Amino acid sequence: MSQSSVLFSADGRLSHAIAGFVPRQAQTDMAVAIEKCIEDKVPLIVEAGTGTGKTFAYLVPAIESDKKTIISTGTKNLQEQLFHRDLPLIKKALGSKAKVALLKGRSNYLCLHRLRQHGGNSTLLDVNVMGELSEVKRWSSSTKTGDMGEMKGLAEDAKVLPFVTSTADNCLGKDCPDYEDCYMVKARRKALDADLVVVNHHLFFADMALKDTGFGELIPEADLVVFDEAHQIPDIASEYFGETFSSRQLHDICRDIEVVYRTVLKDAKQLSTAADKCKMIVADLRLFFPETPQKGNWRQMLLSEEIQLHISKLTDSLAVLAEVTKLHIGRDKDLDNLYERVHESKGKLDRLTNTEQLGVSLWYETTQRHIVLHLTPLSIAAKFAHFIAEPKRAWVFTSATLMVDNAFTHFQRQMGLKDAQTLSLESPFDYPNQAMLCVPRFLPEPNAREMRETLLDISIQLIKASRGRCFLLFTSHATLKAIAAQLEDKVDNPLLVQGSTTKRALLDEYLSNKKAVLLGTGAFWEGVDVRGDDLTCVLIDKLPFASPDDPLLQARIEDCRKSGGNPFGQIQIPQAAIALKQGAGRLIRDETDRGVLVICDNRLVTKDYGKIFVGSLPNMQRTRDLSKAVAFLNQLNSEEENS
């Protein structure tokens, strides 16, 4: 019998040490498979249905193996939950002395050098940023870790953050006067010394990209790497295997040059002049695009003579800025770093305007004030397969949503994992009794004009029946805003709308107000864990196919066609099926949860591919009659009142 089988048994250490622990066969099977993966070093892919207990299933064999382990999660929230809640529990149960560390990306740590650098530059900062800067200064005198997450009163997107944290571009490394006191360096040293390190996917792949270009590595070498929420990896890895050039980055460079000129090199006025010109030209580039944010094909935009002329001006101004900064090399460490950043930006711009490249998508996206140019590989399979081949170590990929049409083929093809071992573990929940899936009859076509009116009517009925304990999930911000605006006059329940404040604040308000209704898009389709009668109904407006206007998707579709594939079957359906599974997964989070999932898209029953989507969802009782779904919710309410 394997070690994991003993540990997870009714008489095992976990049962004795953890209150309420009950052995689950699926959890034990997963732990045993991971134990074998550590031994054989053959990659393992596990889809573990909600409620399997996958966190314990990979933590126990990882800790018991005494191997150097990296656990990578999908978000910082999951990362902290794993480190602060799950790991201490398992370590105590196993009596383990393993050293563990939490490691975040550098932008999460206070940079002492930049804090001091911007401390006296009130002329460059607006009043709000100055107020936030004062708060950061006060906190900096007491923090032990420098983790910006400790400042609960500071918004996730606070304007002060770029002034008090560093990036890979502006970090001075060992040349920094504060290197020995650097919180990032201390966190990394702790991680190097730890037996198990908890990171997130963005940090893992940022490090992988840095290592690939020879600049060094952030994440220490490991014998075992576990990716939780592994369904997110293909998109995140693509981002880091590509390149970006943004007007914001260039704006930051010019601002940092201005700081050096005003504080250290006051005799170098030409630095300020060249930076101002560069900043003005890159800001003008944004004016060639519509005011509303959008994404588009950068190759096509580069066919415009106006765009070509402006890119030529920007290239020339970057060359001048590089020459001017080069004149002052050796006078100031920050300026030496800025010369490297200007030089690298010029190289990136050259690569992102080279339309002769094959196997990549060149696309752009705009925000209200900025433009970002992207170069993204159409496939990461070959590169990732090469990366995990050497050195030989154990790789585990797990999520509740990896399979499409009862197969792992899509994920394996994306990641280059054709020889991996696979394991599918069903959820222990009793879905036929706990939940109902309703696809209402007589729905208009998804894009029909009258669809919003239908959605509004269905939403009102569900809000009333669930007494506000529901999520309304949408595939577009436009539909979200339209339904939210109309619902205000139709229901008495408080409406919590994504975008009105942070995700965390919305969830906290939802949990504290028992009549609130939450309306969200992508951010609430995954990584949200609301249990019990706090959530009894989830509405999804339609199948979450990616926008056909998305330039990266268009490039992948074209590439798939050229190789003789079927892009709708190989790319669009699998992506949408996984997203739908994630959204549906918000409903039942516990063995006692009950509720209704309503999907307002008749393609689930009118199209052949609808079977793939329905087959990917948990085995709930099904109905086309909305009144049955309403009755199910009413019954839940009456049972709760009588209990």
Sequence and secondary structure as in RCSB ss.txt:
>XXXX:A:sequence
MSQSSVLFSADGRLSHAIAGFVPRQAQTDMAVAIEKCIEDKVPLIVEAGTGTGKTFAYLVPAIESDKKTIISTGT
KNLQEQLFHRDLPLIKKALGSKAKVALLKGRSNYLCLHRLRQHGGNSTLLDVNVMGELSEVKRWSSSTKTGDMGE
MKGLAEDAKVLPFVTSTADNCLGKDCPDYEDCYMVKARRKALDADLVVVNHHLFFADMALKDTGFGELIPEADLV
VFDEAHQIPDIASEYFGETFSSRQLHDICRDIEVVYRTVLKDAKQLSTAADKCKMIVADLRLFFPETPQKGNWRQ
MLLSEEIQLHISKLTDSLAVLAEVTKLHIGRDKDLDNLYERVHESKGKLDRLTNTEQLGVSLWYETTQRHIVLHL
TPLSIAAKFAHFIAEPKRAWVFTSATLMVDNAFTHFQRQMGLKDAQTLSLESPFDYPNQAMLCVPRFLPEPNARE
MRETLLDISIQLIKASRGRCFLLFTSHATLKAIAAQLEDKVDNPLLVQGSTTKRALLDEYLSNKKAVLLGTGAFW
EGVDVRGDDLTCVLIDKLPFASPDDPLLQARIEDCRKSGGNPFGQIQIPQAAIALKQGAGRLIRDETDRGVLVIC
DNRLVTKDYGKIFVGSLPNMQRTRDLSKAVAFLNQLNSEEENS
>XXXX:A:secstr
  HHHHHTSTTSHHHHHSTT    HHHHHHHHHHHHHHHH   EEEEE TTS HHHHHHHHHHHHT  EEEEESS
HHHHHHIIIIIHHHHHHHHT    EEE   GGGB  HHHHHHHHT GGGS HHHHHHHHHHHHHHTT SS BGGG
 TTS TT TTHHHHS  TTT  GGGSTTGGG HHHHHHHHHHH SEEEEEHHHHHHHHHHHHTTS  SS   SEE
EESSGGGHHHHHHHHHSEEEEHHHHHHHHHHHHHHHHHT TT HHHHHHHHHHHHHHHHHHTTS SS  EEEHHH
HTTSHHHHHHHHHHHHHHHHHHHHHHTTTTS HHHHHHHHHHHHHHHHHHHTT TT  SEEEEEEE SS EEEEE
EES  HHHHHHHHHSS  EEEEEES   BTTBSHHHHHHHT TT EEEEE  SS HHHHEEEE  SS   TT TT
HHHHHHHHHHHHHHHHTT EEEE S HHHHHHHHHHHTTT  S EEETTSS HHHHHHHHHH TT EEEESGGGT
SS    GGG  EEEE S     TT HHHHHHHHHHHHTT  HIIIIIHHHHHHHHHHHHTTS  STT  EEEEE 
 THHHHSTTHHHHHHHS   EEES HHHHHHHHHHHHHHHHH 
